[in-house]
């Protein structure tokens, strides 16, 4: 059985571990307390508080399992410890320029769980990242978008 390794930045791993810790130490005990309190109210068949708490418990336990699975399958990549060769790889911050409009954008290539386009962090599986990975500063890449192909020049690659 082969395990698909999930690439993750150091910050991404820290965020998942923090969420896991919060779920186990804060949320899980709160939900258990809510279930116990709801049980004291009597008949469980018609007890909405009890059913709501049990539903929360299911979501919480599911998220805990999901995070633990991701962390166990993850490979944490610390880009700051690697030499900057100007090549786009997982974890780098790349500044690209639209060849038609001269609009400049900066993206950090991160794991799927860390992606947040509004913060300039794109998933390694996104069309832009797939077009950029393996290319170098000065290269022109073509990104396929719903509106058509867009050409970008890679202006800079930083290991932040």
N, CA, C and O of each residue as an XYZ file, in Angstrom:
640
protein
N       0.844     -1.177      0.000
C       0.000      0.000      0.000
C       0.889      1.240      0.000
O       1.690      1.437      0.914
N       0.745      2.066     -1.017
C       1.576      3.263     -1.102
C       0.860      4.439     -0.456
O      -0.352      4.605     -0.592
N       1.624      5.232      0.234
C       1.079      6.404      0.917
C       1.401      7.631      0.075
O       2.547      7.834     -0.327
N       0.400      8.434     -0.185
C       0.638      9.685     -0.901
C       1.148     10.710      0.095
O       0.438     11.099      1.023
N       2.377     11.140     -0.106
C       2.957     12.129      0.782
C       2.335     13.489      0.480
O       2.188     13.866     -0.682
N       1.973     14.216      1.520
C       1.339     15.525      1.383
C       2.380     16.592      1.696
O       2.835     16.687      2.836
N       2.772     17.409      0.693
C       3.763     18.447      0.984
C       3.151     19.544      1.847
O       1.987     19.911      1.687
N       3.965     20.055      2.761
C       3.480     21.057      3.710
C       4.645     21.951      4.115
O       5.771     21.480      4.271
N       4.372     23.233      4.283
C       5.420     24.134      4.762
C       5.516     24.005      6.284
O       4.640     23.423      6.924
N       6.564     24.542      6.839
C       6.748     24.518      8.295
C       5.586     25.236      8.981
O       5.068     24.765      9.994
N       5.176     26.391      8.419
C       4.061     27.150      9.000
C       2.750     26.379      8.881
O       1.917     26.427      9.786
N       2.563     25.672      7.774
C       1.351     24.886      7.587
C       1.248     23.758      8.586
O       0.171     23.486      9.117
N       2.376     23.093      8.848
C       2.380     22.019      9.835
C       2.082     22.582     11.221
O       1.313     21.993     11.981
N       2.687     23.714     11.548
C       2.468     24.331     12.863
C       0.998     24.702     13.049
O       0.442     24.517     14.132
N       0.365     25.226     11.995
C      -1.049     25.612     12.078
C      -1.937     24.384     12.296
O      -2.876     24.431     13.091
N      -1.644     23.289     11.593
C      -2.443     22.070     11.783
C      -2.250     21.500     13.182
O      -3.212     21.064     13.815
N      -1.009     21.503     13.668
C      -0.758     20.985     15.022
C      -1.462     21.849     16.078
O      -1.962     21.334     17.078
N      -1.495     23.163     15.844
C      -2.182     24.070     16.765
C      -3.692     23.792     16.765
O      -4.321     23.755     17.822
N      -4.262     23.598     15.576
C      -5.695     23.284     15.489
C      -5.992     21.949     16.159
O      -6.984     21.823     16.877
N      -5.145     20.956     15.931
C      -5.326     19.639     16.547
C      -5.285     19.742     18.068
O      -6.110     19.145     18.759
N      -4.327     20.498     18.583
C      -4.207     20.687     20.027
C      -5.452     21.367     20.596
O      -5.952     20.968     21.647
N      -5.960     22.408     19.895
C      -7.159     23.113     20.349
C      -8.369     22.179     20.350
O      -9.169     22.189     21.286
N      -8.496     21.377     19.302
C      -9.631     20.447     19.232
C      -9.592     19.434     20.373
O     -10.624     19.118     20.965
N      -8.397     18.926     20.679
C      -8.273     17.905     21.710
C      -8.367     18.464     23.127
O      -8.925     17.817     24.013
N      -7.823     19.667     23.347
C      -7.745     20.190     24.713
C      -8.851     21.172     25.080
O      -9.119     21.382     26.263
N      -9.506     21.786     24.072
C     -10.543     22.781     24.346
C     -11.911     22.292     23.867
O     -12.858     22.199     24.648
N     -11.998     21.984     22.581
C     -13.291     21.639     21.995
C     -13.835     20.308     22.491
O     -15.002     20.221     22.872
N     -12.998     19.262     22.492
C     -13.459     17.929     22.906
C     -14.001     17.962     24.341
O     -15.102     17.462     24.569
N     -13.279     18.528     25.320
C     -13.824     18.578     26.688
C     -15.104     19.418     26.782
O     -16.009     19.080     27.544
N     -15.184     20.510     26.012
C     -16.385     21.345     26.031
C     -17.591     20.561     25.529
O     -18.678     20.647     26.100
N     -17.393     19.798     24.458
C     -18.487     19.005     23.885
C     -18.904     17.894     24.841
O     -20.099     17.641     24.998
N     -17.952     17.227     25.482
C     -18.263     16.165     26.446
C     -19.083     16.741     27.602
O     -20.030     16.115     28.078
N     -18.709     17.929     28.041
C     -19.448     18.598     29.113
C     -20.873     18.941     28.655
O     -21.825     18.789     29.421
N     -21.015     19.399     27.419
C     -22.336     19.734     26.886
C     -23.214     18.489     26.783
O     -24.414     18.551     27.054
N     -22.631     17.375     26.399
C     -23.390     16.112     26.313
C     -23.845     15.684     27.701
O     -24.996     15.286     27.882
N     -22.954     15.761     28.680
C     -23.300     15.376     30.048
C     -24.413     16.265     30.601
O     -25.332     15.781     31.262
N     -24.324     17.557     30.328
C     -25.345     18.496     30.798
C     -26.694     18.206     30.129
O     -27.738     18.248     30.780
N     -26.662     17.913     28.832
C     -27.897     17.618     28.098
C     -28.532     16.322     28.581
O     -29.757     16.201     28.612
N     -27.701     15.352     28.959
C     -28.219     14.072     29.478
C     -29.004     14.283     30.766
O     -29.982     13.585     31.032
N     -28.570     15.245     31.554
C     -29.239     15.514     32.833
C     -30.655     16.043     32.645
O     -31.467     15.989     33.568
N     -30.955     16.557     31.446
C     -32.277     17.117     31.190
C     -33.319     16.050     30.906
O     -34.487     16.373     30.687
N     -32.920     14.786     30.904
C     -33.907     13.718     30.776
C     -33.959     13.078     29.416
O     -32.925     12.845     28.791
N     -35.166     12.789     28.951
C     -35.463     12.023     27.745
C     -34.565     12.435     26.566
O     -34.662     13.556     26.066
N     -33.691     11.513     26.132
C     -32.729     11.822     25.080
C     -33.360     11.839     23.691
O     -32.818     12.462     22.777
N     -34.500     11.162     23.518
C     -35.143     11.100     22.197
C     -35.596     12.475     21.721
O     -35.520     12.780     20.531
N     -36.053     13.283     22.624
C     -36.579     14.600     22.259
C     -35.726     15.743     22.795
O     -36.209     16.861     22.969
N     -34.460     15.455     23.052
C     -33.560     16.441     23.642
C     -32.676     17.044     22.536
O     -31.676     16.448     22.135
N     -33.058     18.218     22.057
C     -32.337     18.870     20.954
C     -30.899     19.220     21.347
O     -29.990     19.110     20.524
N     -30.690     19.638     22.586
C     -29.336     19.983     23.047
C     -28.415     18.774     22.964
O     -27.261     18.882     22.550
N     -28.946     17.619     23.363
C     -28.162     16.386     23.336
C     -27.779     16.039     21.895
O     -26.620     15.735     21.614
N     -28.752     16.085     20.988
C     -28.487     15.733     19.595
C     -27.519     16.723     18.942
O     -26.674     16.322     18.141
N     -27.635     17.999     19.274
C     -26.726     19.009     18.738
C     -25.300     18.774     19.242
O     -24.337     18.889     18.485
N     -25.182     18.448     20.515
C     -23.861     18.198     21.102
C     -23.237     16.943     20.493
O     -22.034     16.909     20.232
N     -24.054     15.912     20.267
C     -23.540     14.685     19.653
C     -23.076     14.959     18.209
O     -22.078     14.402     17.752
N     -23.813     15.818     17.508
C     -23.423     16.179     16.149
C     -22.098     16.933     16.160
O     -21.225     16.677     15.331
N     -21.951     17.862     17.101
C     -20.683     18.597     17.244
C     -19.545     17.633     17.547
O     -18.436     17.777     17.034
N     -19.841     16.646     18.389
C     -18.821     15.662     18.739
C     -18.373     14.895     17.489
O     -17.183     14.638     17.311
N     -19.308     14.538     16.643
C     -18.976     13.831     15.410
C     -18.090     14.666     14.497
O     -17.108     14.168     13.945
N     -18.443     15.949     14.340
C     -17.636     16.836     13.504
C     -16.231     16.996     14.090
O     -15.241     16.949     13.360
N     -16.150     17.180     15.390
C     -14.863     17.383     16.068
C     -13.974     16.148     15.906
O     -12.804     16.261     15.541
N     -14.539     14.967     16.182
C     -13.752     13.738     16.083
C     -13.323     13.482     14.638
O     -12.220     12.995     14.391
N     -14.196     13.812     13.686
C     -13.852     13.654     12.279
C     -12.703     14.554     11.875
O     -11.799     14.130     11.155
N     -12.735     15.802     12.340
C     -11.664     16.750     12.023
C     -10.353     16.317     12.672
O      -9.289     16.448     12.067
N     -10.421     15.803     13.899
C      -9.214     15.305     14.575
C      -8.592     14.185     13.750
O      -7.381     14.177     13.525
N      -9.412     13.241     13.299
C      -8.893     12.133     12.489
C      -8.305     12.636     11.172
O      -7.264     12.155     10.725
N      -8.979     13.606     10.557
C      -8.503     14.159      9.289
C      -7.131     14.819      9.472
O      -6.218     14.586      8.680
N      -6.988     15.637     10.509
C      -5.713     16.319     10.757
C      -4.614     15.318     11.085
O      -3.501     15.426     10.569
N      -4.918     14.341     11.944
C      -3.914     13.340     12.294
C      -3.456     12.568     11.056
O      -2.274     12.251     10.923
N      -4.390     12.267     10.153
C      -4.038     11.575      8.916
C      -3.136     12.416      8.036
O      -2.152     11.919      7.490
N      -3.472     13.695      7.899
C      -2.658     14.593      7.077
C      -1.261     14.747      7.647
O      -0.277     14.729      6.908
N      -1.173     14.900      8.972
C       0.137     15.064      9.588
C       0.979     13.795      9.446
O       2.193     13.873      9.257
N       0.338     12.631      9.537
C       1.107     11.389      9.428
C       1.577     11.150      7.993
O       2.599     10.497      7.777
N       0.838     11.675      7.011
C       1.220     11.506      5.603
C       2.032     12.687      5.075
O       2.416     12.694      3.906
N       2.296     13.675      5.912
C       2.932     14.897      5.430
C       4.445     14.761      5.313
O       5.092     13.964      5.992
N       4.961     15.575      4.425
C       6.403     15.752      4.337
C       6.612     17.263      4.457
O       6.208     18.029      3.582
N       7.243     17.672      5.544
C       7.419     19.092      5.825
C       8.672     19.588      5.108
O       9.766     19.048      5.276
N       8.479     20.627      4.311
C       9.583     21.179      3.514
C       9.915     22.572      4.047
O       9.090     23.485      4.014
N      11.144     22.707      4.538
C      11.625     23.996      5.050
C      12.447     24.666      3.953
O      13.634     24.389      3.783
N      11.789     25.548      3.220
C      12.411     26.186      2.050
C      13.571     27.102      2.456
O      14.483     27.332      1.662
N      13.539     27.627      3.691
C      14.587     28.559      4.118
C      15.940     27.873      4.267
O      16.974     28.541      4.273
N      15.944     26.542      4.389
C      17.214     25.826      4.551
C      17.798     25.380      3.206
O      18.840     24.726      3.164
N      17.120     25.736      2.103
C      17.595     25.324      0.779
C      18.222     26.506      0.049
O      17.852     27.661      0.262
N      19.175     26.190     -0.811
C      19.831     27.233     -1.605
C      18.854     27.759     -2.650
O      18.141     26.990     -3.295
N      18.832     29.087     -2.808
C      17.966     29.697     -3.816
C      18.675     29.654     -5.156
O      19.660     30.360     -5.374
N      18.164     28.821     -6.051
C      18.761     28.670     -7.380
C      17.999     29.475     -8.428
O      18.376     29.490     -9.600
N      16.913     30.152     -7.999
C      16.093     30.900     -8.941
C      15.034     30.028     -9.587
O      14.269     30.493    -10.432
N      14.990     28.762     -9.189
C      14.024     27.816     -9.745
C      12.787     27.781     -8.847
O      12.898     27.837     -7.622
N      11.617     27.687     -9.464
C      10.365     27.630     -8.710
C      10.144     26.200     -8.225
O      10.023     25.269     -9.021
N      10.095     26.046     -6.900
C       9.809     24.754     -6.272
C       8.793     24.985     -5.158
O       8.460     26.126     -4.839
N       8.307     23.901     -4.573
C       7.352     24.008     -3.471
C       7.921     24.878     -2.358
O       9.074     24.714     -1.959
N       7.105     25.804     -1.860
C       7.490     26.631     -0.724
C       8.068     27.990     -1.072
O       8.165     28.854     -0.200
N       8.456     28.204     -2.333
C       9.044     29.500     -2.693
C       7.966     30.562     -2.860
O       6.783     30.260     -3.015
N       8.404     31.798     -2.823
C       7.530     32.931     -3.127
C       7.976     33.464     -4.477
O       9.111     33.914     -4.639
N       7.066     33.409     -5.444
C       7.396     33.824     -6.810
C       6.621     35.080     -7.176
O       5.419     35.177     -6.931
N       7.320     36.035     -7.763
C       6.672     37.237     -8.288
C       6.606     37.077     -9.795
O       7.617     36.854    -10.461
N       5.376     37.198    -10.325
C       5.169     37.025    -11.761
C       4.549     38.292    -12.342
O       3.859     39.041    -11.651
N       4.810     38.512    -13.624
C       4.287     39.694    -14.314
C       3.475     39.226    -15.519
O       3.961     38.459    -16.350
N       2.241     39.696    -15.599
C       1.383     39.391    -16.732
C       1.996     40.052    -17.970
O       2.195     41.267    -17.986
N       2.293     39.273    -18.992
C       2.968     39.786    -20.185
C       2.102     40.762    -20.973
O       2.639     41.600    -21.698
N       0.781     40.680    -20.853
C      -0.114     41.576    -21.595
C      -0.405     42.871    -20.844
O      -0.447     43.946    -21.443
N      -0.608     42.766    -19.516
C      -1.047     43.940    -18.752
C       0.043     44.539    -17.867
O      -0.156     45.607    -17.288
N       1.178     43.876    -17.752
C       2.274     44.271    -16.852
C       1.857     44.258    -15.381
O       2.545     44.830    -14.535
N       0.732     43.606    -15.074
C       0.288     43.482    -13.682
C       1.200     42.491    -12.964
O       1.479     41.402    -13.466
N       1.658     42.893    -11.780
C       2.571     42.063    -11.000
C       1.812     41.380     -9.868
O       1.001     42.009     -9.188
N       2.079     40.093     -9.670
C       1.466     39.333     -8.568
C       2.545     38.512     -7.887
O       3.487     38.040     -8.524
N       2.390     38.352     -6.584
C       3.334     37.552     -5.809
C       2.569     36.429     -5.126
O       1.573     36.664     -4.441
N       3.050     35.202     -5.322
C       2.404     34.029     -4.742
C       3.423     33.155     -4.031
O       4.549     32.977     -4.497
N       3.007     32.615     -2.896
C       3.795     31.594     -2.217
C       3.149     30.263     -2.554
O       1.932     30.124     -2.431
N       3.929     29.287     -2.973
C       3.402     27.979     -3.350
C       3.420     27.081     -2.115
O       4.476     26.762     -1.569
N       2.214     26.681     -1.690
C       2.049     25.951     -0.429
C       1.211     24.691     -0.642
O       0.752     24.417     -1.751
N       1.020     23.934      0.429
C       0.177     22.743      0.382
C      -1.293     23.122      0.282
O      -1.669     24.269      0.521
N      -2.119     22.145     -0.075
C      -3.537     22.411     -0.297
C      -4.234     22.999      0.920
O      -5.082     23.880      0.775
N      -3.897     22.530      2.119
C      -4.554     23.021      3.337
C      -4.163     24.445      3.685
O      -4.886     25.129      4.408
N      -3.041     24.892      3.184
C      -2.537     26.220      3.524
C      -2.981     27.299      2.542
O      -2.848     28.490      2.821
N      -3.504     26.884      1.398
C      -3.827     27.826      0.324
C      -4.835     28.880      0.774
O      -5.846     28.571      1.404
N      -4.533     30.127      0.434
C      -5.411     31.266      0.709
C      -5.037     32.339     -0.316
O      -4.115     33.127     -0.104
N      -5.770     32.350     -1.424
C      -5.423     33.246     -2.530
C      -5.409     34.699     -2.087
O      -4.561     35.469     -2.539
N      -6.338     35.096     -1.205
C      -6.383     36.493     -0.756
C      -5.124     36.880      0.009
O      -4.777     38.059      0.077
N      -4.435     35.891      0.586
C      -3.183     36.153      1.299
C      -1.966     35.887      0.408
O      -0.828     35.964      0.870
N      -2.208     35.572     -0.874
C      -1.104     35.333     -1.798
C      -0.495     33.953     -1.671
O       0.648     33.742     -2.076
N      -1.240     33.010     -1.117
C      -0.735     31.646     -0.951
C      -1.574     30.713     -1.825
O      -2.774     30.547     -1.604
N      -0.916     30.101     -2.830
C      -1.639     29.228     -3.752
C      -1.202     27.775     -3.589
O      -0.047     27.487     -3.277
N      -2.145     26.877     -3.807
C      -1.882     25.448     -3.688
C      -0.928     24.987     -4.778
O      -0.976     25.464     -5.912
N      -0.072     24.063     -4.419
C       0.877     23.496     -5.377
C       0.137     22.798     -6.522
O       0.719     22.563     -7.581
N      -1.139     22.465     -6.317
C      -1.924     21.802     -7.351
C      -2.733     22.778     -8.211
O      -3.429     22.355     -9.134
N      -2.646     24.070     -7.918
C      -3.394     25.069     -8.695
C      -2.781     25.215    -10.088
O      -1.602     24.919    -10.280
N      -3.578     25.671    -11.061
C      -3.040     25.833    -12.419
C      -1.824     26.756    -12.494
O      -0.883     26.481    -13.237
N      -1.839     27.848    -11.731
C      -0.696     28.775    -11.761
C       0.552     28.093    -11.217
O       1.621     28.164    -11.823
N       0.410     27.428    -10.062
C       1.571     26.764     -9.456
C       2.102     25.651    -10.355
O       3.314     25.494    -10.502
N       1.205     24.886    -10.953
C       1.648     23.796    -11.836
C       2.423     24.359    -13.032
O       3.379     23.741    -13.502
N       2.012     25.522    -13.519
C       2.722     26.143    -14.640
C       4.093     26.666    -14.207
O       5.044     26.646    -14.989
N       4.190     27.133    -12.961
C       5.431     27.754    -12.484
C       6.490     26.750    -12.027
O       7.680     26.951    -12.267
N       6.060     25.668    -11.370
C       7.014     24.729    -10.768
C       7.953     24.159    -11.840
O       7.525     23.686    -12.893
N       9.229     24.225    -11.526
C      10.250     23.712    -12.428
C      10.846     24.777    -13.341
O      11.874     24.546    -13.978
N      10.209     25.936    -13.406
C      10.702     27.023    -14.253
C      11.639     27.912    -13.429
O      11.749     27.761    -12.212
N      12.310     28.843    -14.117
C      13.286     29.702    -13.442
C      12.985     31.169    -13.682
O      12.182     31.520    -14.546
N      13.646     32.025    -12.900
C      13.514     33.473    -13.077
C      13.798     33.814    -14.535
O      14.751     33.309    -15.129
N      12.953     34.682    -15.107
C      13.128     35.095    -16.489
C      12.325     34.260    -17.479
O      12.091     34.699    -18.605
N      11.901     33.065    -17.079
C      11.100     32.211    -17.968
C       9.705     32.789    -18.146
O       9.179     33.458    -17.257
N       9.118     32.524    -19.298
C       7.731     32.892    -19.561
C       6.922     31.599    -19.512
O       7.269     30.608    -20.154
N       5.841     31.628    -18.740
C       4.977     30.452    -18.596
C       3.582     30.795    -19.098
O       3.160     31.952    -19.079
N       2.879     29.765    -19.547
C       1.507     29.941    -20.011
C       0.596     29.248    -19.008
O       0.741     28.058    -18.729
N      -0.349     30.021    -18.471
C      -1.319     29.484    -17.524
C      -2.663     29.380    -18.239
O      -3.165     30.357    -18.793
N      -3.233     28.178    -18.215
C      -4.531     27.966    -18.847
C      -5.626     28.380    -17.870
O      -5.741     27.816    -16.782
N      -6.430     29.371    -18.264
C      -7.533     29.857    -17.432
C      -8.833     29.688    -18.203
O      -8.810     29.471    -19.414
N      -9.968     29.784    -17.517
C     -11.255     29.689    -18.221
C     -11.406     30.757    -19.307
O     -12.102     30.545    -20.300
N     -10.757     31.891    -19.114
C     -10.848     32.977    -20.098
C      -9.830     32.824    -21.226
O      -9.791     33.643    -22.145
N      -9.010     31.782    -21.160
C      -7.987     31.569    -22.184
C      -6.597     31.533    -21.585
O      -6.426     31.714    -20.379
N      -5.613     31.301    -22.422
C      -4.232     31.218    -21.956
C      -3.694     32.603    -21.606
O      -3.918     33.576    -22.326
N      -2.974     32.669    -20.474
C      -2.363     33.919    -20.031
C      -0.865     33.674    -19.863
O      -0.460     32.685    -19.252
N      -0.047     34.572    -20.402
C       1.402     34.448    -20.278
C       1.915     35.308    -19.130
O       1.534     36.468    -18.975
N       2.790     34.705    -18.332
C       3.421     35.402    -17.219
C       4.929     35.217    -17.330
O       5.412     34.161    -17.738
N       5.659     36.261    -16.961
C       7.109     36.140    -16.846
C       7.438     36.031    -15.369
O       6.898     36.765    -14.542
N       8.333     35.103    -15.047
C       8.745     34.947    -13.646
C       9.793     36.007    -13.362
O      10.904     35.958    -13.890
N       9.426     36.975    -12.513
C      10.305     38.098    -12.209
C      11.335     37.737    -11.134
O      12.526     38.014    -11.281
N      10.850     37.107    -10.037
C      11.781     36.742     -8.964
C      11.278     35.522     -8.214
O      10.083     35.229     -8.186
N      12.226     34.818     -7.607
C      11.929     33.634     -6.792
C      12.651     33.821     -5.480
O      13.870     33.988     -5.454
N      11.903     33.795     -4.383
C      12.510     34.008     -3.066
C      12.209     32.835     -2.137
O      11.144     32.221     -2.206
N      13.159     32.544     -1.280
C      13.003     31.513     -0.252
C      12.724     32.208      1.071
O      13.645     32.472      1.844
N      11.448     32.507      1.333
C      11.080     33.237      2.556
C      10.546     32.310      3.609
O      10.189     32.755      4.700
